[in-house]
Amino acid sequence: MDLRFDLDPAVTPELTDGIRTLWAEVSNAGGAVGFVPPVTAEDVRPDLLSHLVAMSEGRARLIAGRDAHDGRVLATAFLHLNQHRLMKHWLWVYTVMVHPSLQGQGAGRALMAAVDEAARATDGIEGIRLTCRGGTGVDGFYTSCGYKEVGRVPSAIKLADDDYRDDITMWRELA
């Protein structure tokens, strides 16, 4: 599938519905994007609204990966700028998602390249920070994209009464 990545796309009902649908589909396929299945598109609405508010206030940017043919949202990443005066030289990346049907086809790597490009084009940004859930193998994926593990909090994420995961912090220095 051919993906087109847009930075700061117009926020339309089609875009927000597409992101909510993608978020639910990724979550229900076992993706570590803040929820435990089963999840509906309505369940993710509050989290999406938080990102949209940050975007409207100039504190966040969106990269949306869309099917080049029908425009369907198939990938996202939100880049959040730091507000603290001592940390404005790096940004956070949140809600990195690729549709489950695209796993293993290079879409995730293309999304992370778009994140890299957007961060480099943002004035004063020297690094990218993100967190991921342990036990999924995604930390290895981020390592292959140039990130390094800089912190790990054991059992900081509780998925169920008997299922705890590490919270892993990854860093990419932009040289």
N, C-alpha and C positions, 0 to 999 in steps of 0.2 A: 504494500500500500504506500502511496506517495503522500508524505506529510509536508505541509506548509506551516512554518512557525511564524507567528505574529507577535511582536512585542507591543504591549499597550493597545490591544485591539479595542474597538468601540464596545462598550458594555451594553449589550442588547438583551432582550428577553431570550432570544435564541442562544446567545453565548452563555448566559447564566443557567438556562435549562440544560444546555449541553454539558456544562461543568458539573452540575448536580448529578446528572445521569452518569457521567463518567466516574465521578467520585463513588457513587453507590455501586457501580459495576466493579470497579477496582477493589473496593472494600469487600464485596461479596465473593470475589475471587481469591480472597486471602491477602490482598495488598495491605501493607502497613501504612495507612494514611489517616490514622487517628480514630478509627472505628473498629468494632468487632462485629462480624456478620451475625444475623442478617441486618441489612441497612437499606433504607429507602432513600430516594432522592430528597424527600422532605426532611429526613433525619439530618442531612448534611447542610441544610439551608442556613442555620445559625453560624456555622463555621465559615461558609462561603460569604455570608454577609459581613463577617469580621474582616475578611480579606478585601471585599469591595469597599468598605468604609475606609480602610487604610489606603486603598488606591485613590479614592476620591479626595483624600486629604494629602496626597502626594507622598505618602510614606511607603507605598508598595507599588510594584509593577507586576504585570502578568505576562507570561509567555504562554500562548495557546497554540498547540499543534493541532491542525485541522486536516482532515482528508482533503487532498487537493481537488478531488472531483465533486464531492457533495457538501463540503464545508463542515462536516460533523466534527465535534471536538473529540480528539483522541489522545491528547496529552496536555499536561499543564505543569507549570511551576510558578510560584509566587516569590518574587524577590522583595524582601522587606529591608528598607534602609534603617540604620540605627539612629536613634534620636539622642543618645548619650554623646556629649561633646568629645569624649575620649575614644569613642568607638565608631566614629563616622567613616573610617577608612575601610570598613568591611561591611558586608550585608549578609542577611540570613536568606536561605532558600527553604521554602515550605511547600508542602502538598505537591511533591514531585510525583506525577502519575502518568502512566502509559496504559492505554486500553489493553486488557488481558489478551486479546486476539493478536496483539503486536509484539508480545513478549518474545525475546530471542531473535528479533528481526532487525535490530539496530536502531529502533525508534528511541529507546532510552538513551543510548549514546548520542543520537542526534539531538535529543532534548537537552542533555547536559552540555553539548557543544553550544546550543543556543543560549543556555544560561551563562556559560563562560563569555560568549560574545556580548551579551547584554551587560554583564557585570563590568567587563573591560571598557565598554562604551559609557559607563556611568562615571562622571567626574569624581575623582578622589578615591575610587574603590580599589583596594589593594588585595582583598581576600574575600573568600566566600566560606560561609559556615552553614552546616546543616546537621540535623540529628536523624538517626534512623533506629529502628527497632532491631535488637539483637535476635538471633535465631532464624532470620529470614535469608541470610546470605547477601543481602543488599549492600552491606558494608564492603564486601569484596567487589561488587560492581562499582561502587563509588571510588574505591582504591584504583580500579582499572581506568577510571576517568580522571585520575590525577589528584584525588583527595587522599589525605592521610588521617588515620584515627588519632585524635588528640585527647580523647577522654572517654570514659566508660563508667556509668553508674550501674552497678549490678542490681538486678531485680527492681529497677525503678518504674517499670511499666507492668501493670497488672491487667492481664487479659481475662483471667478467670480466677476463681479461688485457688487453683493449683497451677496456674500458668503465669509465671513472672518472666519478664525479659529485660535484658540490659538496655539502657538508653545510651547510644553511642554517638559521640560528637565527632564530626568529620570536618576537615579544614582544607581549603585549596588556596594556596598563595598564588596571586596573579603577578607574574614577573614580566 
